[in-house]
Amino acid sequence: MTADKSAIRNAATVIVLRDRHTNPSILMGQRGAKAAFMPNKFVFPGGAVDAQDAEVPMASPISDVCHARLADDAPDGMQNALAAAAIRELWEETGLILGRKGTWQTPVPGDWQAFAETGHVPTAEGLQFVFRALTPPGRPRRFDARFFLVDVDDIQNDPDDFSGASDELSHLQWIALPDARSFDLPFITEVVLAEIGARVTDRTPPESVPYFKNNDEASLFLRLRGYPMPETG
């Protein structure tokens, strides 16, 4: 039995910000020409949540503010899985480690073996939940993506060493924030860049998070504020 490719999958994306007070830049890579989702586009590291991510232990959890924002208009208990997926995807696609030195106290899921072998336990305290976007209907893949901003100072290894990266993204590079729009970007990435540009010097989690919700009825631009959203319709 094959998976329903039209189903919406929860996903996490990571925006690593470097030199925010001097010459801010962000880490991006290019998707392959044959990729089913956003071929050839320059994107941030990220991908779908795996079932195993929900059980991954954190050396420290995501902040209370971001925990509350992630609960808006979402199933209960997604926070750990989303944070774990962000850390795992960052590791797999760039080789960068967001974690803390330590030994896992629980069995290591298969997809996390290589991360655990670095001697780190994932940590979510540096992640800021800053944006959410639902892929519009009619696309070959649909994701309910949460975008997390993290400062390069929270990365535990050399931010210029991508030798541990998979081949999912090519041309991994640090791009000066003002130059990013000269690359071939998805529309939603351009929207997120505007949000990041407004937060370059602010390391506190946002009071509310933009949510670009494309459902079968309409495209809505909402704000997530940390309490349940009212029913519509």
N, C-alpha and C positions, 0 to 999 in steps of 0.2 A: 504494500500500500504506500503510495507516494504522498509526500506532504502537500498541503494546499498552499501553492505559491502565492495565492491572493490573500492569504491570512495576514493580519497585522501582527508583527513581532515587536516586542519590546527591545529597545536597543540603547546603547550608551556611546557617546562620542566625547573625546577628550581634546581640549584646546590647551596646549602647553604654551605658556607665555614667558618670554625671556627678556631681560633688560627692560623691564616695564618703566623704569624711571629715566632711562637715558635714550635707548633706541629700541622701543618695543618690537619684538618679532614673535612669530608663531610657527609651530611645526606643522608642515603639511607634506603630503605625498600624492602621487598620481595613480589613479586606478587604471587597471589594464584595459586595453582596447576591446577585449572580449568579455569583460565583466557584464553580468546581467543588470547590475544596478549602477547607474551613473558612470558608464565607460568613459575613459580618458579624462575624467574630471579630477581636478586637484581638490583634496578633501582633508579633513582632520582624521586622525586615527579613530577607529570605532567599529562597532558591529553589534550583532544581535546578542541578547542575553541567552546563556545556556542554562539548562536545568540545574547543573551542578553549582552555578554561581550563587544560588540562594543559600547554600550551606557553607560557603567559604568563610573561615574565621577572619576577623579584622583585628589588627594590633590596636587600632583605634577607629571608632565609627565616624561616620559623616556628622557634621555639626547638627545641633538640634534644629536650627533654622532651616537648613537644607532638607533635613529629614521631614519637617512639616510641609515644605513646598512640594516635595516629591509625592506626598500623600494626596495632594489635590487631584480630583478627577482621575483616580488611579486605583487599581486593586490594592487591598491591604497587604502590607508586608513586602513591598517591592524594593524598599530602599537598599537593603544589603545586596540583593541580586544586581541592581543597577550599578551600585558603586563597584562591586566586584567585577562586573563585566567591563566597566570603564578601565579598571586597572589591568585586567587580563588582555583586553584588546590593545591597550597602549604597549604592553610588554610584547605581545605577539607581532604587532605591526611595526614597531620601532626598536625593540630591544631595551627600552627605558624602564627603569624599575621605580614604581611608586610603592614603597614599603618601608619596613623597619627590620633591622637585623634581629633574627630570632628563629626559633624552631617551631614548626607546626605541631600543635597538640592534638590534632585530629588527623585521620587519614587524608592524604592529598588526592583530590580528584585528578583524573587523567589529564585534563587540559591544563592543569596547574603544576604538573610535575617539573617542567623546566624552570618555572618561576621559583618554586620551592627550593630547587637545587642551587639557586643563587645565594641561599642563606637568609632570605627575607620572608617576612609575613606581610601581606598587603595591609596598607593603612589608608583610610578614607578621609582623615581629618583635613587634608589639604585640598580636597575637592570642593569646588563651589558650583552648585546647580544654578545655571544662568539662562538656560533656554530649553524649550521643548517644541518639537515639530512632528506632526503626523503627515506622512507621505500622502499626497492626493490619490483618490481612486483612479483606477485605470493604469497604474504603473505596474511593471513586471514584478516588483517587490514593494511591499509596504511596511514601513517601520514607524513605531511610536518612539522617537528618539529623544533622549535627554542629553543635553550638552553640558559638560562639566569643564570649568576653567581651573587650571592648576598652575602654580608658579614653578618655574624650573628649579628653584631652590629646594623644592620638595622631592626632586628626582635624586635617587641615590647613586647613580653611576654617571659616567661621562655623557653629557647631553649631545655631544658631537659624534658619539660612537654608535653607529647603527648596524654593527656587524652581527648582532643577535636578532635582527629583524627577519620576519618572513618575507616572501616575495609578493605579498598581496598589494603593497604600495611600492611604487618605484619613485626615483628622484626625490627621496626624503630630504628635506632641507628646511632651514630656518628662513622665513620670509619676513622682511620688514613689514610691519602692519600697514603702512601707507601704500606699499607696493602690491599687496595681496590681490587687489581687484584687477590687476593686469593679467592674472592667470585665468585659465578656463575653469570657472567655478560653478557649482550648482547654485540656483537662485537662492535656496535657503541658506547656503553658506554666506552669501553676500549679506543677507539679513542679519545673520549671527555676527558677522564682522562689525556691523554698525553697533550692535549691543556691546561687543567686547571693547570697541574703541572708546565707548563712554565709561568703561570700567577699568581702564588701564592702571590707574593709580590707586584703585580702591580694592583692598584685599578682604573686605568684609562681605559676607553673603548678601545678595540683593534682598530688599524688603519684599519685592514681588518679582515673579519670573514670567516673561512673555511665553505664550503658548500659541503657536500657529497651528490651529486644528482644522484640518481638511477632512471633512466627513462627506457622506453621500448627499447631504442636503445643502451644505454651504461651506465656505472657507471663513473661519472665525479667528480673530486675533484677540486672545483672552489674556488675563493676568492671573497667575497662581499666587495665592497669598497665605497659604498655610491653614486653610479651613475648607471643609467640603463645599464644592461649588453647587449652586442650586440646579435642580432639574429643569430642563428646557423642553419645549414642545407640548 
